[in-house]
Every structure is written in structure tokens, then in C-alpha cells.
Amino acid sequence: ARKLVVFRPALDAVNDLVFVPQRGLEQFRVVADETERLFKLELAVDKRVELLAALCGSLRYISAEIGTRLRPLPGLIAELAGRGGAAGEFYTGLAKKLDSIGEVDFSALWASSLECLTPLSRDELSALRALGDVLGRYELQEQLESIDICLDSLNRSMHGLQTQYPERRRLVLGLSAAAGILVLIVLI
């Protein structure tokens, strides 16, 4: 896992030890703040990709299990909840709510469990919500088709994020290098 590098302590140390022209210090602050923001953004994107991959894997598992063995959804959800991982919080929350399945529709339970998936975009959540409307309600073939549609949408999002990774990484590394060079210039 990447660690978030915070430049504030370095900035304070430079400010305390050496007289630094105010203009150079302000430029360094701007670069350091932007670099920190980009690092946080990069970590959020990594978390989103990890979550998408976990959801895709779990949906493929659900599709295989209900398609070949006709396993009931509550058992599958309980199993996925026990696995943990990036999507574990979603399945754990859903498994806890399954006790009220007679009183509340499964699609409502599914939709309320989606609230913990905050890193996902609206389109990704919409695809998952649409899947929840179909799971357990319609014929097997329709459920499998809905899982495939949701998987396609989530995979497209994940691959889009992964193809942007090299560009984002170059930007983050470039700004980090610029902050380092600026510190050297200010110290000289």
C-alpha cells in the first residue's frame, strides 16, 4: 500500500531553520498542497478500483452459483459476507438485513446496503441498484442477464480507471519532484 506523504512537517522545518523568502515559501506551499491533494485522490481511485474488482468477482461467483447449482441468495450473501475483502462491508450489511426479508422486499434491502459503497460513482451504483431490482424476483435467465449487464458496466468503469492510471501517476510523481526541487532551490 502506498503511504500518503505530507509535506507540512518539511515546510515547518524549513521555515524554522532557514530564512526563506516569502515568495519561494508560498510557491512551495502551493506545490505541496497540490501534491498532497493528488496523493489523496490517487489513493481514493485505488480504493475504488479495488472495490470494483471485488464486486465484479463476487458477482461472477453469484452468477456461477445460481446458474449451475441454483443456490439461494441468502446463503450466497452470507458466504460472501464471511469472506471480507473490499466488498465485504456491503455483503455483511446485506446479510444482517436479510432477517427482515419477509417484511421488506429484497431489492429495498439491497438498495439500502449500497449506501456503504461511497467510493463508487452514480453510474456504478445505478447499475448495482438495477441488479438488486432483478435478483431473486425473476426467472433465472433474466437474473443471469442482469448480472452480466451489471458486470459489463462495472468492468468498463474499472478498465477506464486503470487506463488513466499511468497519466495520473506521472502527474503525481512530477509534482512530487517539483516540490523536492523547489525545496532545494529555497534552501540554497
Number of C-alpha atoms within 10 A of each C-alpha: 5 8 8 13 12 14 18 13 9 12 15 10 10 16 15 10 9 11 11 15 11 11 10 15 18 12 15 21 17 13 20 24 16 16 24 20 15 20 23 15 14 18 16 13 18 18 15 21 23 16 20 24 19 17 22 22 14 19 17 15 14 21 21 14 15 16 14 9 9 12 14 12 17 15 11 18 22 17 15 21 20 14 14 14 15 18 22 20 19 22 26 19 20 22 23 14 16 19 11 11 13 8 8 12 13 22 19 14 19 24 18 15 20 21 12 12 17 10 16 20 11 10 12 21 19 16 18 22 19 18 23 22 18 19 19 15 13 11 10 16 10 13 21 22 14 21 24 17 16 23 24 14 17 23 18 13 18 20 14 12 16 14 10 10 15 11 10 16 14 11 15 20 14 13 18 21 14 16 22 16 13 19 18 10 10 19 15 8
